[in-house]
């Protein structure tokens, strides 16, 4: 696909943001559970070497080993809302 093209409304451009290594690793987690396979899949998705992706994956793994979960507190925003839709009656007119 070309980067820029002309239309009857003027020139159009498409912004292309290649995925980051972290995004590729998250996508690879959906494909397989094996960390070595995830690194290979992520490297193939973004076109980098396996060593570069492995270095970022190891750094990300060290950062995410400690996770804190805060308990949910009941609040007014947790209430369920039920919306009912009534159909309108249509009058049939016989001539």
Jmol script that loads the backbone (N, CA, C; Angstrom):
load data "model"
ATOM      1  N   UNK A   1       0.847  -1.163   0.000  1.00  0.00           N
ATOM      2  CA  UNK A   1       0.000   0.000   0.000  1.00  0.00           C
ATOM      3  C   UNK A   1       0.903   1.239   0.000  1.00  0.00           C
ATOM      4  N   UNK A   2       0.622   2.156  -0.846  1.00  0.00           N
ATOM      5  CA  UNK A   2       1.456   3.362  -0.872  1.00  0.00           C
ATOM      6  C   UNK A   2       1.268   4.201   0.388  1.00  0.00           C
ATOM      7  N   UNK A   3       2.276   4.974   0.686  1.00  0.00           N
ATOM      8  CA  UNK A   3       2.235   5.811   1.882  1.00  0.00           C
ATOM      9  C   UNK A   3       1.279   6.984   1.688  1.00  0.00           C
ATOM     10  N   UNK A   4       1.246   7.550   0.477  1.00  0.00           N
ATOM     11  CA  UNK A   4       0.361   8.678   0.192  1.00  0.00           C
ATOM     12  C   UNK A   4      -0.294   8.469  -1.167  1.00  0.00           C
ATOM     13  N   UNK A   5      -1.528   8.887  -1.302  1.00  0.00           N
ATOM     14  CA  UNK A   5      -2.216   8.817  -2.580  1.00  0.00           C
ATOM     15  C   UNK A   5      -3.191   9.971  -2.672  1.00  0.00           C
ATOM     16  N   UNK A   6      -3.648  10.250  -3.872  1.00  0.00           N
ATOM     17  CA  UNK A   6      -4.542  11.380  -4.089  1.00  0.00           C
ATOM     18  C   UNK A   6      -5.965  10.883  -4.287  1.00  0.00           C
ATOM     19  N   UNK A   7      -6.889  11.583  -3.663  1.00  0.00           N
ATOM     20  CA  UNK A   7      -8.298  11.314  -3.847  1.00  0.00           C
ATOM     21  C   UNK A   7      -8.965  12.585  -4.324  1.00  0.00           C
ATOM     22  N   UNK A   8     -10.259  12.515  -4.604  1.00  0.00           N
ATOM     23  CA  UNK A   8     -10.948  13.722  -5.060  1.00  0.00           C
ATOM     24  C   UNK A   8     -11.072  14.746  -3.938  1.00  0.00           C
ATOM     25  N   UNK A   9     -10.858  14.313  -2.688  1.00  0.00           N
ATOM     26  CA  UNK A   9     -10.914  15.230  -1.555  1.00  0.00           C
ATOM     27  C   UNK A   9      -9.544  15.753  -1.150  1.00  0.00           C
ATOM     28  N   UNK A  10      -8.510  15.346  -1.858  1.00  0.00           N
ATOM     29  CA  UNK A  10      -7.154  15.789  -1.542  1.00  0.00           C
ATOM     30  C   UNK A  10      -6.249  14.612  -1.246  1.00  0.00           C
ATOM     31  N   UNK A  11      -5.034  14.890  -0.840  1.00  0.00           N
ATOM     32  CA  UNK A  11      -4.070  13.840  -0.547  1.00  0.00           C
ATOM     33  C   UNK A  11      -4.387  13.116   0.755  1.00  0.00           C
ATOM     34  N   UNK A  12      -4.147  11.827   0.769  1.00  0.00           N
ATOM     35  CA  UNK A  12      -4.380  11.027   1.968  1.00  0.00           C
ATOM     36  C   UNK A  12      -3.102  10.286   2.317  1.00  0.00           C
ATOM     37  N   UNK A  13      -2.838  10.192   3.601  1.00  0.00           N
ATOM     38  CA  UNK A  13      -1.666   9.454   4.081  1.00  0.00           C
ATOM     39  C   UNK A  13      -2.094   8.491   5.165  1.00  0.00           C
ATOM     40  N   UNK A  14      -1.395   7.390   5.253  1.00  0.00           N
ATOM     41  CA  UNK A  14      -1.651   6.408   6.292  1.00  0.00           C
ATOM     42  C   UNK A  14      -0.452   6.373   7.213  1.00  0.00           C
ATOM     43  N   UNK A  15      -0.694   6.506   8.489  1.00  0.00           N
ATOM     44  CA  UNK A  15       0.387   6.441   9.458  1.00  0.00           C
ATOM     45  C   UNK A  15       0.695   4.981   9.749  1.00  0.00           C
ATOM     46  N   UNK A  16       1.949   4.635   9.680  1.00  0.00           N
ATOM     47  CA  UNK A  16       2.365   3.261   9.905  1.00  0.00           C
ATOM     48  C   UNK A  16       3.223   3.206  11.156  1.00  0.00           C
ATOM     49  N   UNK A  17       2.692   2.585  12.212  1.00  0.00           N
ATOM     50  CA  UNK A  17       3.433   2.401  13.449  1.00  0.00           C
ATOM     51  C   UNK A  17       3.733   0.920  13.597  1.00  0.00           C
ATOM     52  N   UNK A  18       4.980   0.519  13.399  1.00  0.00           N
ATOM     53  CA  UNK A  18       5.294  -0.900  13.574  1.00  0.00           C
ATOM     54  C   UNK A  18       5.115  -1.290  15.039  1.00  0.00           C
ATOM     55  N   UNK A  19       4.766  -2.552  15.289  1.00  0.00           N
ATOM     56  CA  UNK A  19       4.540  -2.967  16.679  1.00  0.00           C
ATOM     57  C   UNK A  19       5.837  -2.943  17.478  1.00  0.00           C
ATOM     58  N   UNK A  20       5.711  -2.680  18.759  1.00  0.00           N
ATOM     59  CA  UNK A  20       6.874  -2.711  19.635  1.00  0.00           C
ATOM     60  C   UNK A  20       7.161  -4.157  20.020  1.00  0.00           C
ATOM     61  N   UNK A  21       8.309  -4.376  20.618  1.00  0.00           N
ATOM     62  CA  UNK A  21       8.682  -5.728  21.024  1.00  0.00           C
ATOM     63  C   UNK A  21       7.731  -6.233  22.104  1.00  0.00           C
ATOM     64  N   UNK A  22       7.324  -5.353  23.010  1.00  0.00           N
ATOM     65  CA  UNK A  22       6.405  -5.753  24.069  1.00  0.00           C
ATOM     66  C   UNK A  22       5.058  -6.175  23.488  1.00  0.00           C
ATOM     67  N   UNK A  23       4.565  -5.435  22.485  1.00  0.00           N
ATOM     68  CA  UNK A  23       3.307  -5.803  21.854  1.00  0.00           C
ATOM     69  C   UNK A  23       3.423  -7.137  21.122  1.00  0.00           C
ATOM     70  N   UNK A  24       4.557  -7.373  20.480  1.00  0.00           N
ATOM     71  CA  UNK A  24       4.762  -8.640  19.787  1.00  0.00           C
ATOM     72  C   UNK A  24       4.836  -9.802  20.773  1.00  0.00           C
ATOM     73  N   UNK A  25       5.445  -9.573  21.929  1.00  0.00           N
ATOM     74  CA  UNK A  25       5.505 -10.622  22.950  1.00  0.00           C
ATOM     75  C   UNK A  25       4.118 -10.934  23.497  1.00  0.00           C
ATOM     76  N   UNK A  26       3.285  -9.932  23.690  1.00  0.00           N
ATOM     77  CA  UNK A  26       1.921 -10.164  24.158  1.00  0.00           C
ATOM     78  C   UNK A  26       1.120 -10.947  23.130  1.00  0.00           C
ATOM     79  N   UNK A  27       1.314 -10.630  21.852  1.00  0.00           N
ATOM     80  CA  UNK A  27       0.614 -11.368  20.804  1.00  0.00           C
ATOM     81  C   UNK A  27       1.100 -12.814  20.741  1.00  0.00           C
ATOM     82  N   UNK A  28       2.384 -13.026  20.956  1.00  0.00           N
ATOM     83  CA  UNK A  28       2.942 -14.379  20.909  1.00  0.00           C
ATOM     84  C   UNK A  28       2.442 -15.228  22.073  1.00  0.00           C
ATOM     85  N   UNK A  29       2.079 -14.605  23.187  1.00  0.00           N
ATOM     86  CA  UNK A  29       1.558 -15.356  24.320  1.00  0.00           C
ATOM     87  C   UNK A  29       0.220 -15.994  23.992  1.00  0.00           C
ATOM     88  N   UNK A  30      -0.512 -15.437  23.036  1.00  0.00           N
ATOM     89  CA  UNK A  30      -1.793 -16.018  22.630  1.00  0.00           C
ATOM     90  C   UNK A  30      -1.592 -17.272  21.790  1.00  0.00           C
ATOM     91  N   UNK A  31      -0.442 -17.381  21.118  1.00  0.00           N
ATOM     92  CA  UNK A  31      -0.191 -18.518  20.238  1.00  0.00           C
ATOM     93  C   UNK A  31       0.334 -19.739  20.978  1.00  0.00           C
ATOM     94  N   UNK A  32       1.210 -19.536  21.948  1.00  0.00           N
ATOM     95  CA  UNK A  32       1.853 -20.665  22.609  1.00  0.00           C
ATOM     96  C   UNK A  32       2.157 -20.336  24.065  1.00  0.00           C
ATOM     97  N   UNK A  33       2.309 -21.389  24.869  1.00  0.00           N
ATOM     98  CA  UNK A  33       2.630 -21.204  26.281  1.00  0.00           C
ATOM     99  C   UNK A  33       4.130 -21.310  26.550  1.00  0.00           C
ATOM    100  N   UNK A  34       4.882 -21.848  25.621  1.00  0.00           N
ATOM    101  CA  UNK A  34       6.323 -22.037  25.783  1.00  0.00           C
ATOM    102  C   UNK A  34       7.044 -20.694  25.595  1.00  0.00           C
ATOM    103  N   UNK A  35       7.812 -20.219  26.597  1.00  0.00           N
ATOM    104  CA  UNK A  35       8.491 -18.924  26.471  1.00  0.00           C
ATOM    105  C   UNK A  35       9.487 -18.862  25.311  1.00  0.00           C
ATOM    106  N   UNK A  36      10.189 -19.960  25.019  1.00  0.00           N
ATOM    107  CA  UNK A  36      11.140 -19.950  23.909  1.00  0.00           C
ATOM    108  C   UNK A  36      10.414 -19.792  22.577  1.00  0.00           C
ATOM    109  N   UNK A  37       9.279 -20.451  22.439  1.00  0.00           N
ATOM    110  CA  UNK A  37       8.485 -20.317  21.216  1.00  0.00           C
ATOM    111  C   UNK A  37       7.889 -18.922  21.102  1.00  0.00           C
ATOM    112  N   UNK A  38       7.519 -18.344  22.238  1.00  0.00           N
ATOM    113  CA  UNK A  38       6.971 -16.990  22.221  1.00  0.00           C
ATOM    114  C   UNK A  38       8.000 -15.995  21.702  1.00  0.00           C
ATOM    115  N   UNK A  39       9.245 -16.172  22.110  1.00  0.00           N
ATOM    116  CA  UNK A  39      10.309 -15.269  21.654  1.00  0.00           C
ATOM    117  C   UNK A  39      10.518 -15.421  20.157  1.00  0.00           C
ATOM    118  N   UNK A  40      10.491 -16.647  19.652  1.00  0.00           N
ATOM    119  CA  UNK A  40      10.665 -16.867  18.217  1.00  0.00           C
ATOM    120  C   UNK A  40       9.512 -16.272  17.414  1.00  0.00           C
ATOM    121  N   UNK A  41       8.294 -16.450  17.908  1.00  0.00           N
ATOM    122  CA  UNK A  41       7.132 -15.901  17.207  1.00  0.00           C
ATOM    123  C   UNK A  41       7.179 -14.384  17.208  1.00  0.00           C
ATOM    124  N   UNK A  42       7.527 -13.787  18.339  1.00  0.00           N
ATOM    125  CA  UNK A  42       7.613 -12.325  18.427  1.00  0.00           C
ATOM    126  C   UNK A  42       8.689 -11.787  17.492  1.00  0.00           C
ATOM    127  N   UNK A  43       9.815 -12.480  17.409  1.00  0.00           N
ATOM    128  CA  UNK A  43      10.886 -12.046  16.509  1.00  0.00           C
ATOM    129  C   UNK A  43      10.436 -12.114  15.057  1.00  0.00           C
ATOM    130  N   UNK A  44       9.690 -13.137  14.709  1.00  0.00           N
ATOM    131  CA  UNK A  44       9.224 -13.240  13.322  1.00  0.00           C
ATOM    132  C   UNK A  44       8.140 -12.210  13.011  1.00  0.00           C
ATOM    133  N   UNK A  45       7.347 -11.821  14.023  1.00  0.00           N
ATOM    134  CA  UNK A  45       6.294 -10.830  13.791  1.00  0.00           C
ATOM    135  C   UNK A  45       6.851  -9.452  13.478  1.00  0.00           C
ATOM    136  N   UNK A  46       7.943  -9.072  14.147  1.00  0.00           N
ATOM    137  CA  UNK A  46       8.458  -7.714  13.964  1.00  0.00           C
ATOM    138  C   UNK A  46       9.737  -7.663  13.153  1.00  0.00           C
ATOM    139  N   UNK A  47      10.282  -8.825  12.783  1.00  0.00           N
ATOM    140  CA  UNK A  47      11.445  -8.831  11.911  1.00  0.00           C
ATOM    141  C   UNK A  47      12.756  -8.522  12.596  1.00  0.00           C
ATOM    142  N   UNK A  48      12.876  -8.822  13.868  1.00  0.00           N
ATOM    143  CA  UNK A  48      14.125  -8.631  14.590  1.00  0.00           C
ATOM    144  C   UNK A  48      14.759  -9.977  14.872  1.00  0.00           C
ATOM    145  N   UNK A  49      15.994  -9.953  15.330  1.00  0.00           N
ATOM    146  CA  UNK A  49      16.659 -11.205  15.666  1.00  0.00           C
ATOM    147  C   UNK A  49      16.119 -11.750  16.989  1.00  0.00           C
ATOM    148  N   UNK A  50      16.282 -13.042  17.173  1.00  0.00           N
ATOM    149  CA  UNK A  50      15.786 -13.703  18.384  1.00  0.00           C
ATOM    150  C   UNK A  50      16.524 -13.191  19.616  1.00  0.00           C
ATOM    151  N   UNK A  51      17.798 -12.873  19.484  1.00  0.00           N
ATOM    152  CA  UNK A  51      18.584 -12.394  20.621  1.00  0.00           C
ATOM    153  C   UNK A  51      18.075 -11.048  21.131  1.00  0.00           C
ATOM    154  N   UNK A  52      17.713 -10.148  20.204  1.00  0.00           N
ATOM    155  CA  UNK A  52      17.201  -8.843  20.620  1.00  0.00           C
ATOM    156  C   UNK A  52      15.873  -8.989  21.371  1.00  0.00           C
ATOM    157  N   UNK A  53      15.018  -9.846  20.869  1.00  0.00           N
ATOM    158  CA  UNK A  53      13.719 -10.047  21.507  1.00  0.00           C
ATOM    159  C   UNK A  53      13.890 -10.757  22.850  1.00  0.00           C
ATOM    160  N   UNK A  54      14.823 -11.701  22.924  1.00  0.00           N
ATOM    161  CA  UNK A  54      15.058 -12.428  24.170  1.00  0.00           C
ATOM    162  C   UNK A  54      15.526 -11.474  25.270  1.00  0.00           C
ATOM    163  N   UNK A  55      16.385 -10.521  24.923  1.00  0.00           N
ATOM    164  CA  UNK A  55      16.872  -9.567  25.917  1.00  0.00           C
ATOM    165  C   UNK A  55      15.725  -8.737  26.489  1.00  0.00           C
ATOM    166  N   UNK A  56      14.828  -8.281  25.621  1.00  0.00           N
ATOM    167  CA  UNK A  56      13.691  -7.479  26.089  1.00  0.00           C
ATOM    168  C   UNK A  56      12.729  -8.350  26.890  1.00  0.00           C
ATOM    169  N   UNK A  57      12.537  -9.601  26.467  1.00  0.00           N
ATOM    170  CA  UNK A  57      11.629 -10.499  27.180  1.00  0.00           C
ATOM    171  C   UNK A  57      12.143 -10.789  28.584  1.00  0.00           C
ATOM    172  N   UNK A  58      13.440 -10.970  28.733  1.00  0.00           N
ATOM    173  CA  UNK A  58      14.004 -11.224  30.064  1.00  0.00           C
ATOM    174  C   UNK A  58      13.855 -10.009  30.971  1.00  0.00           C
ATOM    175  N   UNK A  59      14.056  -8.811  30.407  1.00  0.00           N
ATOM    176  CA  UNK A  59      13.875  -7.599  31.202  1.00  0.00           C
ATOM    177  C   UNK A  59      12.417  -7.442  31.618  1.00  0.00           C
ATOM    178  N   UNK A  60      11.511  -7.734  30.719  1.00  0.00           N
ATOM    179  CA  UNK A  60      10.083  -7.600  31.023  1.00  0.00           C
ATOM    180  C   UNK A  60       9.653  -8.648  32.041  1.00  0.00           C
ATOM    181  N   UNK A  61      10.251  -9.821  31.981  1.00  0.00           N
ATOM    182  CA  UNK A  61       9.912 -10.889  32.919  1.00  0.00           C
ATOM    183  C   UNK A  61      10.339 -10.512  34.335  1.00  0.00           C
ATOM    184  N   UNK A  62      11.491  -9.896  34.479  1.00  0.00           N
ATOM    185  CA  UNK A  62      11.953  -9.475  35.805  1.00  0.00           C
ATOM    186  C   UNK A  62      11.044  -8.402  36.393  1.00  0.00           C
ATOM    187  N   UNK A  63      10.535  -7.516  35.527  1.00  0.00           N
ATOM    188  CA  UNK A  63       9.681  -6.432  36.011  1.00  0.00           C
ATOM    189  C   UNK A  63       8.323  -6.932  36.455  1.00  0.00           C
ATOM    190  N   UNK A  64       7.800  -7.969  35.789  1.00  0.00           N
ATOM    191  CA  UNK A  64       6.436  -8.394  36.066  1.00  0.00           C
ATOM    192  C   UNK A  64       6.353  -9.549  37.047  1.00  0.00           C
ATOM    193  N   UNK A  65       7.443  -9.900  37.717  1.00  0.00           N
ATOM    194  CA  UNK A  65       7.367 -11.004  38.670  1.00  0.00           C
ATOM    195  C   UNK A  65       6.590 -10.612  39.915  1.00  0.00           C
ATOM    196  N   UNK A  66       6.594  -9.353  40.296  1.00  0.00           N
ATOM    197  CA  UNK A  66       5.865  -8.889  41.464  1.00  0.00           C
ATOM    198  C   UNK A  66       4.599  -8.192  40.981  1.00  0.00           C
ATOM    199  N   UNK A  67       3.465  -8.770  41.333  1.00  0.00           N
ATOM    200  CA  UNK A  67       2.192  -8.180  40.971  1.00  0.00           C
ATOM    201  C   UNK A  67       1.377  -7.974  42.238  1.00  0.00           C
ATOM    202  N   UNK A  68       0.774  -6.827  42.334  1.00  0.00           N
ATOM    203  CA  UNK A  68      -0.060  -6.517  43.481  1.00  0.00           C
ATOM    204  C   UNK A  68      -1.497  -6.413  43.026  1.00  0.00           C
ATOM    205  N   UNK A  69      -2.375  -7.031  43.789  1.00  0.00           N
ATOM    206  CA  UNK A  69      -3.787  -6.995  43.460  1.00  0.00           C
ATOM    207  C   UNK A  69      -4.511  -6.296  44.596  1.00  0.00           C
ATOM    208  N   UNK A  70      -5.222  -5.252  44.262  1.00  0.00           N
ATOM    209  CA  UNK A  70      -5.982  -4.515  45.267  1.00  0.00           C
ATOM    210  C   UNK A  70      -7.379  -5.120  45.353  1.00  0.00           C
ATOM    211  N   UNK A  71      -7.898  -5.283  46.555  1.00  0.00           N
ATOM    212  CA  UNK A  71      -9.249  -5.845  46.680  1.00  0.00           C
ATOM    213  C   UNK A  71     -10.292  -4.870  46.152  1.00  0.00           C
ATOM    214  N   UNK A  72     -11.304  -5.411  45.542  1.00  0.00           N
ATOM    215  CA  UNK A  72     -12.374  -4.576  45.001  1.00  0.00           C
ATOM    216  C   UNK A  72     -13.272  -4.109  46.132  1.00  0.00           C
ATOM    217  N   UNK A  73     -13.610  -2.853  46.108  1.00  0.00           N
ATOM    218  CA  UNK A  73     -14.482  -2.297  47.127  1.00  0.00           C
ATOM    219  C   UNK A  73     -15.860  -2.071  46.511  1.00  0.00           C
ATOM    220  N   UNK A  74     -16.898  -2.424  47.224  1.00  0.00           N
ATOM    221  CA  UNK A  74     -18.232  -2.191  46.667  1.00  0.00           C
ATOM    222  C   UNK A  74     -18.497  -0.695  46.560  1.00  0.00           C
ATOM    223  N   UNK A  75     -19.049  -0.314  45.461  1.00  0.00           N
ATOM    224  CA  UNK A  75     -19.355   1.104  45.264  1.00  0.00           C
ATOM    225  C   UNK A  75     -20.625   1.236  44.444  1.00  0.00           C
ATOM    226  N   UNK A  76     -21.045   2.447  44.273  1.00  0.00           N
ATOM    227  CA  UNK A  76     -22.265   2.709  43.512  1.00  0.00           C
ATOM    228  C   UNK A  76     -22.069   2.374  42.037  1.00  0.00           C
ATOM    229  N   UNK A  77     -20.847   2.415  41.561  1.00  0.00           N
ATOM    230  CA  UNK A  77     -20.619   2.146  40.141  1.00  0.00           C
ATOM    231  C   UNK A  77     -20.741   0.669  39.814  1.00  0.00           C
ATOM    232  N   UNK A  78     -20.804  -0.193  40.828  1.00  0.00           N
ATOM    233  CA  UNK A  78     -20.914  -1.616  40.600  1.00  0.00           C
ATOM    234  C   UNK A  78     -22.342  -2.111  40.452  1.00  0.00           C
ATOM    235  N   UNK A  79     -23.295  -1.223  40.492  1.00  0.00           N
ATOM    236  CA  UNK A  79     -24.692  -1.611  40.396  1.00  0.00           C
ATOM    237  C   UNK A  79     -25.054  -1.971  38.958  1.00  0.00           C
ATOM    238  N   UNK A  80     -25.956  -2.905  38.831  1.00  0.00           N
ATOM    239  CA  UNK A  80     -26.418  -3.310  37.503  1.00  0.00           C
ATOM    240  C   UNK A  80     -27.551  -2.398  37.061  1.00  0.00           C
ATOM    241  N   UNK A  81     -27.582  -2.112  35.797  1.00  0.00           N
ATOM    242  CA  UNK A  81     -28.629  -1.288  35.218  1.00  0.00           C
ATOM    243  C   UNK A  81     -29.344  -2.117  34.168  1.00  0.00           C
ATOM    244  N   UNK A  82     -30.651  -2.188  34.268  1.00  0.00           N
ATOM    245  CA  UNK A  82     -31.450  -2.944  33.310  1.00  0.00           C
ATOM    246  C   UNK A  82     -32.220  -1.957  32.454  1.00  0.00           C
ATOM    247  N   UNK A  83     -32.069  -2.102  31.157  1.00  0.00           N
ATOM    248  CA  UNK A  83     -32.759  -1.223  30.219  1.00  0.00           C
ATOM    249  C   UNK A  83     -33.762  -2.061  29.452  1.00  0.00           C
ATOM    250  N   UNK A  84     -35.015  -1.651  29.516  1.00  0.00           N
ATOM    251  CA  UNK A  84     -36.051  -2.358  28.783  1.00  0.00           C
ATOM    252  C   UNK A  84     -36.504  -1.491  27.630  1.00  0.00           C
ATOM    253  N   UNK A  85     -36.753  -2.137  26.521  1.00  0.00           N
ATOM    254  CA  UNK A  85     -37.190  -1.412  25.343  1.00  0.00           C
ATOM    255  C   UNK A  85     -38.611  -1.833  25.008  1.00  0.00           C
ATOM    256  N   UNK A  86     -39.471  -0.870  24.917  1.00  0.00           N
ATOM    257  CA  UNK A  86     -40.855  -1.158  24.552  1.00  0.00           C
ATOM    258  C   UNK A  86     -41.038  -0.888  23.068  1.00  0.00           C
ATOM    259  N   UNK A  87     -41.717  -1.786  22.430  1.00  0.00           N
ATOM    260  CA  UNK A  87     -42.025  -1.569  21.019  1.00  0.00           C
ATOM    261  C   UNK A  87     -43.260  -0.699  20.921  1.00  0.00           C
ATOM    262  N   UNK A  88     -43.300   0.120  19.915  1.00  0.00           N
ATOM    263  CA  UNK A  88     -44.444   0.998  19.737  1.00  0.00           C
ATOM    264  C   UNK A  88     -45.556   0.237  19.024  1.00  0.00           C
ATOM    265  N   UNK A  89     -46.771   0.579  19.383  1.00  0.00           N
ATOM    266  CA  UNK A  89     -47.908  -0.052  18.714  1.00  0.00           C
ATOM    267  C   UNK A  89     -48.152   0.671  17.398  1.00  0.00           C
ATOM    268  N   UNK A  90     -48.351  -0.119  16.392  1.00  0.00           N
ATOM    269  CA  UNK A  90     -48.660   0.468  15.090  1.00  0.00           C
ATOM    270  C   UNK A  90     -50.136   0.284  14.794  1.00  0.00           C
ATOM    271  N   UNK A  91     -50.746   1.360  14.407  1.00  0.00           N
ATOM    272  CA  UNK A  91     -52.155   1.292  14.077  1.00  0.00           C
ATOM    273  C   UNK A  91     -52.311   0.859  12.620  1.00  0.00           C
ATOM    274  N   UNK A  92     -53.199  -0.053  12.442  1.00  0.00           N
ATOM    275  CA  UNK A  92     -53.493  -0.510  11.082  1.00  0.00           C
ATOM    276  C   UNK A  92     -54.768   0.184  10.646  1.00  0.00           C
ATOM    277  N   UNK A  93     -54.664   0.933   9.577  1.00  0.00           N
ATOM    278  CA  UNK A  93     -55.816   1.656   9.071  1.00  0.00           C
ATOM    279  C   UNK A  93     -56.367   0.920   7.855  1.00  0.00           C
ATOM    280  N   UNK A  94     -57.599   0.526   7.966  1.00  0.00           N
ATOM    281  CA  UNK A  94     -58.252  -0.163   6.848  1.00  0.00           C
ATOM    282  C   UNK A  94     -59.084   0.870   6.106  1.00  0.00           C
ATOM    283  N   UNK A  95     -58.848   0.983   4.787  1.00  0.00           N
ATOM    284  CA  UNK A  95     -59.640   2.003   4.047  1.00  0.00           C
ATOM    285  C   UNK A  95     -61.061   1.623   3.802  1.00  0.00           C
TER     286      UNK A  95
END
end "model"
wireframe off; spacefill off
backbone 0.3
color backbone group
